[in-house]
């Protein structure tokens, strides 16, 4: 399960500030049966560095409306990584301490490669 969750996190972080819908994960991850989809979703909503968007507004991960993956799919919930998780994914751990002068454009370009 960890491998699937890490793969999903990689997809989320590689999209930077853009959000991904649940069906997107199913096209790039191995075929998932309904119980694995629910297990993946349960893991994702427990990650504090992820935010969930529905109809242009953020929804709390604890919201009962999105606890079941099927309902979240119907609501077209999108998953967004907060900036610190994206930065960690691309290798920027403490931009202030590093004094690297890494611009926003450079950070976005580094997540592409």
Phi and psi restraints in degrees (range 20) as a CNS / XPLOR table:
assign (resid 1 and name C) (resid 2 and name N)
       (resid 2 and name CA) (resid 2 and name C) 1.0 -56.9 20.0 2
assign (resid 2 and name N) (resid 2 and name CA)
       (resid 2 and name C) (resid 3 and name N) 1.0 -40.3 20.0 2
assign (resid 2 and name C) (resid 3 and name N)
       (resid 3 and name CA) (resid 3 and name C) 1.0 -61.6 20.0 2
assign (resid 3 and name N) (resid 3 and name CA)
       (resid 3 and name C) (resid 4 and name N) 1.0 -41.6 20.0 2
assign (resid 3 and name C) (resid 4 and name N)
       (resid 4 and name CA) (resid 4 and name C) 1.0 -67.7 20.0 2
assign (resid 4 and name N) (resid 4 and name CA)
       (resid 4 and name C) (resid 5 and name N) 1.0 -42.7 20.0 2
assign (resid 4 and name C) (resid 5 and name N)
       (resid 5 and name CA) (resid 5 and name C) 1.0 -63.4 20.0 2
assign (resid 5 and name N) (resid 5 and name CA)
       (resid 5 and name C) (resid 6 and name N) 1.0 -45.1 20.0 2
assign (resid 5 and name C) (resid 6 and name N)
       (resid 6 and name CA) (resid 6 and name C) 1.0 -63.0 20.0 2
assign (resid 6 and name N) (resid 6 and name CA)
       (resid 6 and name C) (resid 7 and name N) 1.0 -38.2 20.0 2
assign (resid 6 and name C) (resid 7 and name N)
       (resid 7 and name CA) (resid 7 and name C) 1.0 -64.1 20.0 2
assign (resid 7 and name N) (resid 7 and name CA)
       (resid 7 and name C) (resid 8 and name N) 1.0 -41.7 20.0 2
assign (resid 7 and name C) (resid 8 and name N)
       (resid 8 and name CA) (resid 8 and name C) 1.0 -64.4 20.0 2
assign (resid 8 and name N) (resid 8 and name CA)
       (resid 8 and name C) (resid 9 and name N) 1.0 -42.6 20.0 2
assign (resid 8 and name C) (resid 9 and name N)
       (resid 9 and name CA) (resid 9 and name C) 1.0 -61.1 20.0 2
assign (resid 9 and name N) (resid 9 and name CA)
       (resid 9 and name C) (resid 10 and name N) 1.0 -40.0 20.0 2
assign (resid 9 and name C) (resid 10 and name N)
       (resid 10 and name CA) (resid 10 and name C) 1.0 -60.6 20.0 2
assign (resid 10 and name N) (resid 10 and name CA)
       (resid 10 and name C) (resid 11 and name N) 1.0 -43.0 20.0 2
assign (resid 10 and name C) (resid 11 and name N)
       (resid 11 and name CA) (resid 11 and name C) 1.0 -63.3 20.0 2
assign (resid 11 and name N) (resid 11 and name CA)
       (resid 11 and name C) (resid 12 and name N) 1.0 -44.6 20.0 2
assign (resid 11 and name C) (resid 12 and name N)
       (resid 12 and name CA) (resid 12 and name C) 1.0 -61.5 20.0 2
assign (resid 12 and name N) (resid 12 and name CA)
       (resid 12 and name C) (resid 13 and name N) 1.0 -48.0 20.0 2
assign (resid 12 and name C) (resid 13 and name N)
       (resid 13 and name CA) (resid 13 and name C) 1.0 -70.4 20.0 2
assign (resid 13 and name N) (resid 13 and name CA)
       (resid 13 and name C) (resid 14 and name N) 1.0 -31.9 20.0 2
assign (resid 13 and name C) (resid 14 and name N)
       (resid 14 and name CA) (resid 14 and name C) 1.0 -72.0 20.0 2
assign (resid 14 and name N) (resid 14 and name CA)
       (resid 14 and name C) (resid 15 and name N) 1.0 -13.4 20.0 2
assign (resid 14 and name C) (resid 15 and name N)
       (resid 15 and name CA) (resid 15 and name C) 1.0 -93.7 20.0 2
assign (resid 15 and name N) (resid 15 and name CA)
       (resid 15 and name C) (resid 16 and name N) 1.0 7.3 20.0 2
assign (resid 15 and name C) (resid 16 and name N)
       (resid 16 and name CA) (resid 16 and name C) 1.0 52.8 20.0 2
assign (resid 16 and name N) (resid 16 and name CA)
       (resid 16 and name C) (resid 17 and name N) 1.0 -122.8 20.0 2
assign (resid 16 and name C) (resid 17 and name N)
       (resid 17 and name CA) (resid 17 and name C) 1.0 -86.2 20.0 2
assign (resid 17 and name N) (resid 17 and name CA)
       (resid 17 and name C) (resid 18 and name N) 1.0 -5.6 20.0 2
assign (resid 17 and name C) (resid 18 and name N)
       (resid 18 and name CA) (resid 18 and name C) 1.0 -81.3 20.0 2
assign (resid 18 and name N) (resid 18 and name CA)
       (resid 18 and name C) (resid 19 and name N) 1.0 150.1 20.0 2
assign (resid 18 and name C) (resid 19 and name N)
       (resid 19 and name CA) (resid 19 and name C) 1.0 -98.4 20.0 2
assign (resid 19 and name N) (resid 19 and name CA)
       (resid 19 and name C) (resid 20 and name N) 1.0 157.5 20.0 2
assign (resid 19 and name C) (resid 20 and name N)
       (resid 20 and name CA) (resid 20 and name C) 1.0 -120.0 20.0 2
assign (resid 20 and name N) (resid 20 and name CA)
       (resid 20 and name C) (resid 21 and name N) 1.0 140.6 20.0 2
assign (resid 20 and name C) (resid 21 and name N)
       (resid 21 and name CA) (resid 21 and name C) 1.0 -86.2 20.0 2
assign (resid 21 and name N) (resid 21 and name CA)
       (resid 21 and name C) (resid 22 and name N) 1.0 161.5 20.0 2
assign (resid 21 and name C) (resid 22 and name N)
       (resid 22 and name CA) (resid 22 and name C) 1.0 -60.4 20.0 2
assign (resid 22 and name N) (resid 22 and name CA)
       (resid 22 and name C) (resid 23 and name N) 1.0 -43.4 20.0 2
assign (resid 22 and name C) (resid 23 and name N)
       (resid 23 and name CA) (resid 23 and name C) 1.0 -56.4 20.0 2
assign (resid 23 and name N) (resid 23 and name CA)
       (resid 23 and name C) (resid 24 and name N) 1.0 -26.9 20.0 2
assign (resid 23 and name C) (resid 24 and name N)
       (resid 24 and name CA) (resid 24 and name C) 1.0 -60.1 20.0 2
assign (resid 24 and name N) (resid 24 and name CA)
       (resid 24 and name C) (resid 25 and name N) 1.0 -39.8 20.0 2
assign (resid 24 and name C) (resid 25 and name N)
       (resid 25 and name CA) (resid 25 and name C) 1.0 -62.2 20.0 2
assign (resid 25 and name N) (resid 25 and name CA)
       (resid 25 and name C) (resid 26 and name N) 1.0 -36.9 20.0 2
assign (resid 25 and name C) (resid 26 and name N)
       (resid 26 and name CA) (resid 26 and name C) 1.0 -71.6 20.0 2
assign (resid 26 and name N) (resid 26 and name CA)
       (resid 26 and name C) (resid 27 and name N) 1.0 -21.1 20.0 2
assign (resid 26 and name C) (resid 27 and name N)
       (resid 27 and name CA) (resid 27 and name C) 1.0 -80.3 20.0 2
assign (resid 27 and name N) (resid 27 and name CA)
       (resid 27 and name C) (resid 28 and name N) 1.0 -23.9 20.0 2
assign (resid 27 and name C) (resid 28 and name N)
       (resid 28 and name CA) (resid 28 and name C) 1.0 -110.2 20.0 2
assign (resid 28 and name N) (resid 28 and name CA)
       (resid 28 and name C) (resid 29 and name N) 1.0 -15.2 20.0 2
assign (resid 28 and name C) (resid 29 and name N)
       (resid 29 and name CA) (resid 29 and name C) 1.0 -96.3 20.0 2
assign (resid 29 and name N) (resid 29 and name CA)
       (resid 29 and name C) (resid 30 and name N) 1.0 162.3 20.0 2
assign (resid 29 and name C) (resid 30 and name N)
       (resid 30 and name CA) (resid 30 and name C) 1.0 -56.7 20.0 2
assign (resid 30 and name N) (resid 30 and name CA)
       (resid 30 and name C) (resid 31 and name N) 1.0 159.5 20.0 2
assign (resid 30 and name C) (resid 31 and name N)
       (resid 31 and name CA) (resid 31 and name C) 1.0 -54.4 20.0 2
assign (resid 31 and name N) (resid 31 and name CA)
       (resid 31 and name C) (resid 32 and name N) 1.0 125.6 20.0 2
assign (resid 31 and name C) (resid 32 and name N)
       (resid 32 and name CA) (resid 32 and name C) 1.0 -112.3 20.0 2
assign (resid 32 and name N) (resid 32 and name CA)
       (resid 32 and name C) (resid 33 and name N) 1.0 129.9 20.0 2
assign (resid 32 and name C) (resid 33 and name N)
       (resid 33 and name CA) (resid 33 and name C) 1.0 -76.7 20.0 2
assign (resid 33 and name N) (resid 33 and name CA)
       (resid 33 and name C) (resid 34 and name N) 1.0 165.2 20.0 2
assign (resid 33 and name C) (resid 34 and name N)
       (resid 34 and name CA) (resid 34 and name C) 1.0 -53.8 20.0 2
assign (resid 34 and name N) (resid 34 and name CA)
       (resid 34 and name C) (resid 35 and name N) 1.0 -38.2 20.0 2
assign (resid 34 and name C) (resid 35 and name N)
       (resid 35 and name CA) (resid 35 and name C) 1.0 -69.6 20.0 2
assign (resid 35 and name N) (resid 35 and name CA)
       (resid 35 and name C) (resid 36 and name N) 1.0 -34.6 20.0 2
assign (resid 35 and name C) (resid 36 and name N)
       (resid 36 and name CA) (resid 36 and name C) 1.0 -72.0 20.0 2
assign (resid 36 and name N) (resid 36 and name CA)
       (resid 36 and name C) (resid 37 and name N) 1.0 -35.6 20.0 2
assign (resid 36 and name C) (resid 37 and name N)
       (resid 37 and name CA) (resid 37 and name C) 1.0 -60.6 20.0 2
assign (resid 37 and name N) (resid 37 and name CA)
       (resid 37 and name C) (resid 38 and name N) 1.0 -44.3 20.0 2
assign (resid 37 and name C) (resid 38 and name N)
       (resid 38 and name CA) (resid 38 and name C) 1.0 -65.0 20.0 2
assign (resid 38 and name N) (resid 38 and name CA)
       (resid 38 and name C) (resid 39 and name N) 1.0 -40.9 20.0 2
assign (resid 38 and name C) (resid 39 and name N)
       (resid 39 and name CA) (resid 39 and name C) 1.0 -64.2 20.0 2
assign (resid 39 and name N) (resid 39 and name CA)
       (resid 39 and name C) (resid 40 and name N) 1.0 -42.5 20.0 2
assign (resid 39 and name C) (resid 40 and name N)
       (resid 40 and name CA) (resid 40 and name C) 1.0 -60.9 20.0 2
assign (resid 40 and name N) (resid 40 and name CA)
       (resid 40 and name C) (resid 41 and name N) 1.0 -47.4 20.0 2
assign (resid 40 and name C) (resid 41 and name N)
       (resid 41 and name CA) (resid 41 and name C) 1.0 -61.4 20.0 2
assign (resid 41 and name N) (resid 41 and name CA)
       (resid 41 and name C) (resid 42 and name N) 1.0 -43.3 20.0 2
assign (resid 41 and name C) (resid 42 and name N)
       (resid 42 and name CA) (resid 42 and name C) 1.0 -59.1 20.0 2
assign (resid 42 and name N) (resid 42 and name CA)
       (resid 42 and name C) (resid 43 and name N) 1.0 -41.2 20.0 2
assign (resid 42 and name C) (resid 43 and name N)
       (resid 43 and name CA) (resid 43 and name C) 1.0 -66.3 20.0 2
assign (resid 43 and name N) (resid 43 and name CA)
       (resid 43 and name C) (resid 44 and name N) 1.0 -43.7 20.0 2
assign (resid 43 and name C) (resid 44 and name N)
       (resid 44 and name CA) (resid 44 and name C) 1.0 -64.2 20.0 2
assign (resid 44 and name N) (resid 44 and name CA)
       (resid 44 and name C) (resid 45 and name N) 1.0 -42.4 20.0 2
assign (resid 44 and name C) (resid 45 and name N)
       (resid 45 and name CA) (resid 45 and name C) 1.0 -72.8 20.0 2
assign (resid 45 and name N) (resid 45 and name CA)
       (resid 45 and name C) (resid 46 and name N) 1.0 -9.4 20.0 2
assign (resid 45 and name C) (resid 46 and name N)
       (resid 46 and name CA) (resid 46 and name C) 1.0 -92.3 20.0 2
assign (resid 46 and name N) (resid 46 and name CA)
       (resid 46 and name C) (resid 47 and name N) 1.0 -5.0 20.0 2
assign (resid 46 and name C) (resid 47 and name N)
       (resid 47 and name CA) (resid 47 and name C) 1.0 -86.7 20.0 2
assign (resid 47 and name N) (resid 47 and name CA)
       (resid 47 and name C) (resid 48 and name N) 1.0 115.6 20.0 2
assign (resid 47 and name C) (resid 48 and name N)
       (resid 48 and name CA) (resid 48 and name C) 1.0 -65.8 20.0 2
assign (resid 48 and name N) (resid 48 and name CA)
       (resid 48 and name C) (resid 49 and name N) 1.0 -20.9 20.0 2
assign (resid 48 and name C) (resid 49 and name N)
       (resid 49 and name CA) (resid 49 and name C) 1.0 -89.8 20.0 2
assign (resid 49 and name N) (resid 49 and name CA)
       (resid 49 and name C) (resid 50 and name N) 1.0 11.0 20.0 2
assign (resid 49 and name C) (resid 50 and name N)
       (resid 50 and name CA) (resid 50 and name C) 1.0 -112.7 20.0 2
assign (resid 50 and name N) (resid 50 and name CA)
       (resid 50 and name C) (resid 51 and name N) 1.0 145.5 20.0 2
assign (resid 50 and name C) (resid 51 and name N)
       (resid 51 and name CA) (resid 51 and name C) 1.0 -121.1 20.0 2
assign (resid 51 and name N) (resid 51 and name CA)
       (resid 51 and name C) (resid 52 and name N) 1.0 155.4 20.0 2
assign (resid 51 and name C) (resid 52 and name N)
       (resid 52 and name CA) (resid 52 and name C) 1.0 -125.2 20.0 2
assign (resid 52 and name N) (resid 52 and name CA)
       (resid 52 and name C) (resid 53 and name N) 1.0 127.7 20.0 2
assign (resid 52 and name C) (resid 53 and name N)
       (resid 53 and name CA) (resid 53 and name C) 1.0 -116.3 20.0 2
assign (resid 53 and name N) (resid 53 and name CA)
       (resid 53 and name C) (resid 54 and name N) 1.0 138.3 20.0 2
assign (resid 53 and name C) (resid 54 and name N)
       (resid 54 and name CA) (resid 54 and name C) 1.0 -142.1 20.0 2
assign (resid 54 and name N) (resid 54 and name CA)
       (resid 54 and name C) (resid 55 and name N) 1.0 121.9 20.0 2
assign (resid 54 and name C) (resid 55 and name N)
       (resid 55 and name CA) (resid 55 and name C) 1.0 54.7 20.0 2
assign (resid 55 and name N) (resid 55 and name CA)
       (resid 55 and name C) (resid 56 and name N) 1.0 42.3 20.0 2
assign (resid 55 and name C) (resid 56 and name N)
       (resid 56 and name CA) (resid 56 and name C) 1.0 81.6 20.0 2
assign (resid 56 and name N) (resid 56 and name CA)
       (resid 56 and name C) (resid 57 and name N) 1.0 0.2 20.0 2
assign (resid 56 and name C) (resid 57 and name N)
       (resid 57 and name CA) (resid 57 and name C) 1.0 -124.4 20.0 2
assign (resid 57 and name N) (resid 57 and name CA)
       (resid 57 and name C) (resid 58 and name N) 1.0 148.0 20.0 2
assign (resid 57 and name C) (resid 58 and name N)
       (resid 58 and name CA) (resid 58 and name C) 1.0 -79.6 20.0 2
assign (resid 58 and name N) (resid 58 and name CA)
       (resid 58 and name C) (resid 59 and name N) 1.0 140.4 20.0 2
assign (resid 58 and name C) (resid 59 and name N)
       (resid 59 and name CA) (resid 59 and name C) 1.0 -114.5 20.0 2
assign (resid 59 and name N) (resid 59 and name CA)
       (resid 59 and name C) (resid 60 and name N) 1.0 138.1 20.0 2
assign (resid 59 and name C) (resid 60 and name N)
       (resid 60 and name CA) (resid 60 and name C) 1.0 -66.9 20.0 2
assign (resid 60 and name N) (resid 60 and name CA)
       (resid 60 and name C) (resid 61 and name N) 1.0 140.0 20.0 2
assign (resid 60 and name C) (resid 61 and name N)
       (resid 61 and name CA) (resid 61 and name C) 1.0 -60.5 20.0 2
assign (resid 61 and name N) (resid 61 and name CA)
       (resid 61 and name C) (resid 62 and name N) 1.0 -25.1 20.0 2
assign (resid 61 and name C) (resid 62 and name N)
       (resid 62 and name CA) (resid 62 and name C) 1.0 -85.2 20.0 2
assign (resid 62 and name N) (resid 62 and name CA)
       (resid 62 and name C) (resid 63 and name N) 1.0 -1.8 20.0 2
assign (resid 62 and name C) (resid 63 and name N)
       (resid 63 and name CA) (resid 63 and name C) 1.0 -61.1 20.0 2
assign (resid 63 and name N) (resid 63 and name CA)
       (resid 63 and name C) (resid 64 and name N) 1.0 125.6 20.0 2
assign (resid 63 and name C) (resid 64 and name N)
       (resid 64 and name CA) (resid 64 and name C) 1.0 -62.2 20.0 2
assign (resid 64 and name N) (resid 64 and name CA)
       (resid 64 and name C) (resid 65 and name N) 1.0 -23.2 20.0 2
assign (resid 64 and name C) (resid 65 and name N)
       (resid 65 and name CA) (resid 65 and name C) 1.0 -67.2 20.0 2
assign (resid 65 and name N) (resid 65 and name CA)
       (resid 65 and name C) (resid 66 and name N) 1.0 -22.9 20.0 2
assign (resid 65 and name C) (resid 66 and name N)
       (resid 66 and name CA) (resid 66 and name C) 1.0 -112.7 20.0 2
assign (resid 66 and name N) (resid 66 and name CA)
       (resid 66 and name C) (resid 67 and name N) 1.0 12.2 20.0 2
assign (resid 66 and name C) (resid 67 and name N)
       (resid 67 and name CA) (resid 67 and name C) 1.0 -69.6 20.0 2
assign (resid 67 and name N) (resid 67 and name CA)
       (resid 67 and name C) (resid 68 and name N) 1.0 -34.3 20.0 2
assign (resid 67 and name C) (resid 68 and name N)
       (resid 68 and name CA) (resid 68 and name C) 1.0 -94.4 20.0 2
assign (resid 68 and name N) (resid 68 and name CA)
       (resid 68 and name C) (resid 69 and name N) 1.0 131.1 20.0 2
assign (resid 68 and name C) (resid 69 and name N)
       (resid 69 and name CA) (resid 69 and name C) 1.0 -60.0 20.0 2
assign (resid 69 and name N) (resid 69 and name CA)
       (resid 69 and name C) (resid 70 and name N) 1.0 -38.4 20.0 2
assign (resid 69 and name C) (resid 70 and name N)
       (resid 70 and name CA) (resid 70 and name C) 1.0 -61.1 20.0 2
assign (resid 70 and name N) (resid 70 and name CA)
       (resid 70 and name C) (resid 71 and name N) 1.0 -43.9 20.0 2
assign (resid 70 and name C) (resid 71 and name N)
       (resid 71 and name CA) (resid 71 and name C) 1.0 -66.9 20.0 2
assign (resid 71 and name N) (resid 71 and name CA)
       (resid 71 and name C) (resid 72 and name N) 1.0 -41.2 20.0 2
assign (resid 71 and name C) (resid 72 and name N)
       (resid 72 and name CA) (resid 72 and name C) 1.0 -62.0 20.0 2
assign (resid 72 and name N) (resid 72 and name CA)
       (resid 72 and name C) (resid 73 and name N) 1.0 -38.0 20.0 2
assign (resid 72 and name C) (resid 73 and name N)
       (resid 73 and name CA) (resid 73 and name C) 1.0 -65.0 20.0 2
assign (resid 73 and name N) (resid 73 and name CA)
       (resid 73 and name C) (resid 74 and name N) 1.0 -44.7 20.0 2
assign (resid 73 and name C) (resid 74 and name N)
       (resid 74 and name CA) (resid 74 and name C) 1.0 -61.7 20.0 2
assign (resid 74 and name N) (resid 74 and name CA)
       (resid 74 and name C) (resid 75 and name N) 1.0 -36.2 20.0 2
assign (resid 74 and name C) (resid 75 and name N)
       (resid 75 and name CA) (resid 75 and name C) 1.0 -80.2 20.0 2
assign (resid 75 and name N) (resid 75 and name CA)
       (resid 75 and name C) (resid 76 and name N) 1.0 -4.5 20.0 2
assign (resid 75 and name C) (resid 76 and name N)
       (resid 76 and name CA) (resid 76 and name C) 1.0 57.6 20.0 2
assign (resid 76 and name N) (resid 76 and name CA)
       (resid 76 and name C) (resid 77 and name N) 1.0 44.6 20.0 2
assign (resid 76 and name C) (resid 77 and name N)
       (resid 77 and name CA) (resid 77 and name C) 1.0 -65.7 20.0 2
assign (resid 77 and name N) (resid 77 and name CA)
       (resid 77 and name C) (resid 78 and name N) 1.0 137.0 20.0 2
assign (resid 77 and name C) (resid 78 and name N)
       (resid 78 and name CA) (resid 78 and name C) 1.0 -110.9 20.0 2
assign (resid 78 and name N) (resid 78 and name CA)
       (resid 78 and name C) (resid 79 and name N) 1.0 149.8 20.0 2
assign (resid 78 and name C) (resid 79 and name N)
       (resid 79 and name CA) (resid 79 and name C) 1.0 -110.1 20.0 2
assign (resid 79 and name N) (resid 79 and name CA)
       (resid 79 and name C) (resid 80 and name N) 1.0 131.5 20.0 2
assign (resid 79 and name C) (resid 80 and name N)
       (resid 80 and name CA) (resid 80 and name C) 1.0 -129.9 20.0 2
assign (resid 80 and name N) (resid 80 and name CA)
       (resid 80 and name C) (resid 81 and name N) 1.0 134.5 20.0 2
assign (resid 80 and name C) (resid 81 and name N)
       (resid 81 and name CA) (resid 81 and name C) 1.0 -88.1 20.0 2
assign (resid 81 and name N) (resid 81 and name CA)
       (resid 81 and name C) (resid 82 and name N) 1.0 138.6 20.0 2
assign (resid 81 and name C) (resid 82 and name N)
       (resid 82 and name CA) (resid 82 and name C) 1.0 -71.0 20.0 2
assign (resid 82 and name N) (resid 82 and name CA)
       (resid 82 and name C) (resid 83 and name N) 1.0 160.0 20.0 2
assign (resid 82 and name C) (resid 83 and name N)
       (resid 83 and name CA) (resid 83 and name C) 1.0 -56.6 20.0 2
assign (resid 83 and name N) (resid 83 and name CA)
       (resid 83 and name C) (resid 84 and name N) 1.0 -39.5 20.0 2
assign (resid 83 and name C) (resid 84 and name N)
       (resid 84 and name CA) (resid 84 and name C) 1.0 -63.7 20.0 2
assign (resid 84 and name N) (resid 84 and name CA)
       (resid 84 and name C) (resid 85 and name N) 1.0 -34.6 20.0 2
assign (resid 84 and name C) (resid 85 and name N)
       (resid 85 and name CA) (resid 85 and name C) 1.0 -70.9 20.0 2
assign (resid 85 and name N) (resid 85 and name CA)
       (resid 85 and name C) (resid 86 and name N) 1.0 -41.3 20.0 2
assign (resid 85 and name C) (resid 86 and name N)
       (resid 86 and name CA) (resid 86 and name C) 1.0 -62.9 20.0 2
assign (resid 86 and name N) (resid 86 and name CA)
       (resid 86 and name C) (resid 87 and name N) 1.0 -45.0 20.0 2
assign (resid 86 and name C) (resid 87 and name N)
       (resid 87 and name CA) (resid 87 and name C) 1.0 -59.6 20.0 2
assign (resid 87 and name N) (resid 87 and name CA)
       (resid 87 and name C) (resid 88 and name N) 1.0 -43.1 20.0 2
assign (resid 87 and name C) (resid 88 and name N)
       (resid 88 and name CA) (resid 88 and name C) 1.0 -63.0 20.0 2
assign (resid 88 and name N) (resid 88 and name CA)
       (resid 88 and name C) (resid 89 and name N) 1.0 -39.6 20.0 2
assign (resid 88 and name C) (resid 89 and name N)
       (resid 89 and name CA) (resid 89 and name C) 1.0 -61.2 20.0 2
assign (resid 89 and name N) (resid 89 and name CA)
       (resid 89 and name C) (resid 90 and name N) 1.0 -40.2 20.0 2
assign (resid 89 and name C) (resid 90 and name N)
       (resid 90 and name CA) (resid 90 and name C) 1.0 -90.7 20.0 2
assign (resid 90 and name N) (resid 90 and name CA)
       (resid 90 and name C) (resid 91 and name N) 1.0 2.6 20.0 2
assign (resid 90 and name C) (resid 91 and name N)
       (resid 91 and name CA) (resid 91 and name C) 1.0 92.9 20.0 2
assign (resid 91 and name N) (resid 91 and name CA)
       (resid 91 and name C) (resid 92 and name N) 1.0 17.5 20.0 2
assign (resid 91 and name C) (resid 92 and name N)
       (resid 92 and name CA) (resid 92 and name C) 1.0 -104.5 20.0 2
assign (resid 92 and name N) (resid 92 and name CA)
       (resid 92 and name C) (resid 93 and name N) 1.0 100.5 20.0 2
assign (resid 92 and name C) (resid 93 and name N)
       (resid 93 and name CA) (resid 93 and name C) 1.0 -92.1 20.0 2
assign (resid 93 and name N) (resid 93 and name CA)
       (resid 93 and name C) (resid 94 and name N) 1.0 -39.2 20.0 2
assign (resid 93 and name C) (resid 94 and name N)
       (resid 94 and name CA) (resid 94 and name C) 1.0 -148.8 20.0 2
assign (resid 94 and name N) (resid 94 and name CA)
       (resid 94 and name C) (resid 95 and name N) 1.0 88.1 20.0 2
assign (resid 94 and name C) (resid 95 and name N)
       (resid 95 and name CA) (resid 95 and name C) 1.0 -62.2 20.0 2
assign (resid 95 and name N) (resid 95 and name CA)
       (resid 95 and name C) (resid 96 and name N) 1.0 -33.1 20.0 2
assign (resid 95 and name C) (resid 96 and name N)
       (resid 96 and name CA) (resid 96 and name C) 1.0 -69.1 20.0 2
assign (resid 96 and name N) (resid 96 and name CA)
       (resid 96 and name C) (resid 97 and name N) 1.0 -46.1 20.0 2
assign (resid 96 and name C) (resid 97 and name N)
       (resid 97 and name CA) (resid 97 and name C) 1.0 -68.6 20.0 2
assign (resid 97 and name N) (resid 97 and name CA)
       (resid 97 and name C) (resid 98 and name N) 1.0 -31.3 20.0 2
assign (resid 97 and name C) (resid 98 and name N)
       (resid 98 and name CA) (resid 98 and name C) 1.0 -73.8 20.0 2
assign (resid 98 and name N) (resid 98 and name CA)
       (resid 98 and name C) (resid 99 and name N) 1.0 -24.4 20.0 2
assign (resid 98 and name C) (resid 99 and name N)
       (resid 99 and name CA) (resid 99 and name C) 1.0 52.8 20.0 2
assign (resid 99 and name N) (resid 99 and name CA)
       (resid 99 and name C) (resid 100 and name N) 1.0 34.6 20.0 2
assign (resid 99 and name C) (resid 100 and name N)
       (resid 100 and name CA) (resid 100 and name C) 1.0 -82.0 20.0 2
assign (resid 100 and name N) (resid 100 and name CA)
       (resid 100 and name C) (resid 101 and name N) 1.0 -17.6 20.0 2
assign (resid 100 and name C) (resid 101 and name N)
       (resid 101 and name CA) (resid 101 and name C) 1.0 64.7 20.0 2
assign (resid 101 and name N) (resid 101 and name CA)
       (resid 101 and name C) (resid 102 and name N) 1.0 35.0 20.0 2
assign (resid 101 and name C) (resid 102 and name N)
       (resid 102 and name CA) (resid 102 and name C) 1.0 -76.5 20.0 2
assign (resid 102 and name N) (resid 102 and name CA)
       (resid 102 and name C) (resid 103 and name N) 1.0 111.6 20.0 2
assign (resid 102 and name C) (resid 103 and name N)
       (resid 103 and name CA) (resid 103 and name C) 1.0 -75.1 20.0 2
assign (resid 103 and name N) (resid 103 and name CA)
       (resid 103 and name C) (resid 104 and name N) 1.0 163.8 20.0 2
assign (resid 103 and name C) (resid 104 and name N)
       (resid 104 and name CA) (resid 104 and name C) 1.0 -59.4 20.0 2
assign (resid 104 and name N) (resid 104 and name CA)
       (resid 104 and name C) (resid 105 and name N) 1.0 -40.5 20.0 2
assign (resid 104 and name C) (resid 105 and name N)
       (resid 105 and name CA) (resid 105 and name C) 1.0 -62.6 20.0 2
assign (resid 105 and name N) (resid 105 and name CA)
       (resid 105 and name C) (resid 106 and name N) 1.0 -44.2 20.0 2
assign (resid 105 and name C) (resid 106 and name N)
       (resid 106 and name CA) (resid 106 and name C) 1.0 -64.0 20.0 2
assign (resid 106 and name N) (resid 106 and name CA)
       (resid 106 and name C) (resid 107 and name N) 1.0 -39.0 20.0 2
assign (resid 106 and name C) (resid 107 and name N)
       (resid 107 and name CA) (resid 107 and name C) 1.0 -64.0 20.0 2
assign (resid 107 and name N) (resid 107 and name CA)
       (resid 107 and name C) (resid 108 and name N) 1.0 -43.0 20.0 2
assign (resid 107 and name C) (resid 108 and name N)
       (resid 108 and name CA) (resid 108 and name C) 1.0 -64.6 20.0 2
assign (resid 108 and name N) (resid 108 and name CA)
       (resid 108 and name C) (resid 109 and name N) 1.0 -41.8 20.0 2
assign (resid 108 and name C) (resid 109 and name N)
       (resid 109 and name CA) (resid 109 and name C) 1.0 -64.7 20.0 2
assign (resid 109 and name N) (resid 109 and name CA)
       (resid 109 and name C) (resid 110 and name N) 1.0 -37.0 20.0 2
assign (resid 109 and name C) (resid 110 and name N)
       (resid 110 and name CA) (resid 110 and name C) 1.0 -68.4 20.0 2
assign (resid 110 and name N) (resid 110 and name CA)
       (resid 110 and name C) (resid 111 and name N) 1.0 -25.9 20.0 2
assign (resid 110 and name C) (resid 111 and name N)
       (resid 111 and name CA) (resid 111 and name C) 1.0 -78.6 20.0 2
assign (resid 111 and name N) (resid 111 and name CA)
       (resid 111 and name C) (resid 112 and name N) 1.0 -13.9 20.0 2
assign (resid 111 and name C) (resid 112 and name N)
       (resid 112 and name CA) (resid 112 and name C) 1.0 -79.0 20.0 2
assign (resid 112 and name N) (resid 112 and name CA)
       (resid 112 and name C) (resid 113 and name N) 1.0 -38.8 20.0 2
